[in-house]
Amino acid sequence: MSAKNNNCKIVDCTIRDGGLVNNWDFSVEFVQHLYNSLNEAGVDYMEIGYKNSPKLLKGADSAGPWRFLDDDFLRKVIPNKGNTKLSALVDIGRVDENDILPRSESMLDLIRVACYIQDVDKALDLVKIFHERGYETTLNIMALSNVMENQLIEAFQLIRESVVDVVYIVDSYGSLKPNDYVYLVNKFKEHLPNKRLGAHTHNNMQLAFANTIIAAESGVELLDASVYGMGRAAGNCNTELLVAHLPNAKYNVRPVLDMIEKYMLPLREKEEWGYIMEYMVTGMLDEHPRSGMAQRDNVEMRDRVVEFYDRLTTPEIAHSK
Amino acid sequence: MSAKNNNCKIVDCTIRDGGLVNNWDFSVEFVQHLYNSLNEAGVDYMEIGYKNSPKLLKGADSAGPWRFLDDDFLRKVIPNKGNTKLSALVDIGRVDENDILPRSESMLDLIRVACYIQDVDKALDLVKIFHERGYETTLNIMALSNVMENQLIEAFQLIRESVVDVVYIVDSYGSLKPNDYVYLVNKFKEHLPNKRLGAHTHNNMQLAFANTIIAAESGVELLDASVYGMGRAAGNCNTELLVAHLPNAKYNVRPVLDMIEKYMLPLREKEEWGYIMEYMVTGMLDEHPRSGMAQRDNVEMRDRVVEFYDRLTTPEIAHSK
């Protein structure tokens, strides 16, 4: 725990990334209790959902309101905003820029744009729009473990010249080890000396918290986390662990424990995320967890770990995926 | 993942440390399947239980046979020993040295002696006896996070002059961070240049695997783990993660996945270990998990996380513990 950590900020993604688990079926009461808990705990940002457009996504009708955030609705949910800022994620091709109010009229402070490496240019175009409307911005490059260095170098050039505030190193598949994270952080620092960095980890191999604090030691400032780790598949770095770990005196773990006791433990009885063998296998193999999620959704197939491993590692089957 | 890891050996503690969860109530079939799985997976050692004497322990009658290993019994359990060596743990004051056959007549290869820092001298006396009977030996110094440096320096002198093969850095409370482990490994290397090192971690803050691989990068050679993390309270580093991570070509994760699917997932339905909030709190506070275990045993109290946290952090209550 070093003085370096003092610039770190926590971005809680429970609603946004956790929504991928329960189709954003969080009650207003749940989200309000979470906001108040995070605010009391000193957490810097709460990512309260996606700001994608329902017109641009199929299956939109069934999802909870946190998938398509609306400013009027948000004002009712959070009538008394505290120090915890609000964030939303957008995906390129799924956001209608006309939906984004100027920051002065919005509840949101931070808009983050997620993309794969080949779409960094499009993502930066969006970032520019949000930046001009007054928002803090981040660019979240996903699936970095599958990106070749030459692609990364090209992307760095675009990013260096852009207005984006923070660039995220996202371990989408939960396949990175601490050494890999340190390598990537140093690479990003070398090529993006004018940008701040963020880390978003997944817990497939129980390394989400470790990778996050090691990234912080290496100079990463924005640290993504979820309460009780709630997030797609293996989930994320746990907010309670980060709050307990970071040296900043403003952080207080007790309200996060309260949120876990009152809401997360009961929710975990109904919904599933965390260290689950199918996701350990996809993490180990550096793959998207979708094959694991499909197996977990099938009650007959669930927990057939060896069959799953064989399917993903037998060449003639794996190659046709 | 570096070439340094190539000297690493895995010591699976599922039966010994996992026995603390279920009072060593493992069937012979379970232990045989585990041995065969570990042997096929290339795991170097299986710690098959304690070699304490039932005469020196109360409550001995109710425990399974793995708490008081007997060589005749072991010969029946493992009729065809493979490459995986067998290990037993003893506690000082609880072992009768007359129970220990010469290694040439025993199924065991490795005897490990666990002690707190103030008993290192007594532990080394036992180590000497086992060493003279032909066993590989380790000294496992527990609760290092609560040891002052001057005590450690005194112990180092005794250890340097002893016959012990390997000295373990044990994070009994699951309170150490990666930086702490690196600090301790370097301290041990500096003072014990003639000894090999081991690491035994606990998963209270989801750092067991991370601390283990970071200790390995720093030069630790014997790595303790348990299948599916089974061990007291928050449990240990997961054998399957280590087997998947270490670069040695002899390791094969598939048999470990098979053990998990057939035996560990059903067992986890009945018995409890892992990332559980009470243990996260004791880890965070650098305390023995016994208060958490007591709360988990009480169905009325279980999951009252905030009350538990308050009890452990309110000065007038915490000081009387």
Interface residues (C-beta under 8 A of the other chain):
Chain A: M1 S2 K177 P178 N179 N203 M205 Q206 L207 A208 F209 A210 N211 I213 I214 E217 N238 E240 L241 A244 H245 V253 R254 L257 D258 I260 E261 L265 G274 Y275 M277 M280 V281 M284 D303 R304 V305 V306 Y309 D310
Chain B: M1 S2 K177 P178 N179 N203 M205 Q206 L207 A208 F209 A210 N211 I213 I214 E217 N238 E240 L241 A244 H245 V253 R254 L257 D258 I260 E261 L265 G274 Y275 M277 M280 V281 M284 D303 R304 V305 V306 Y309 D310
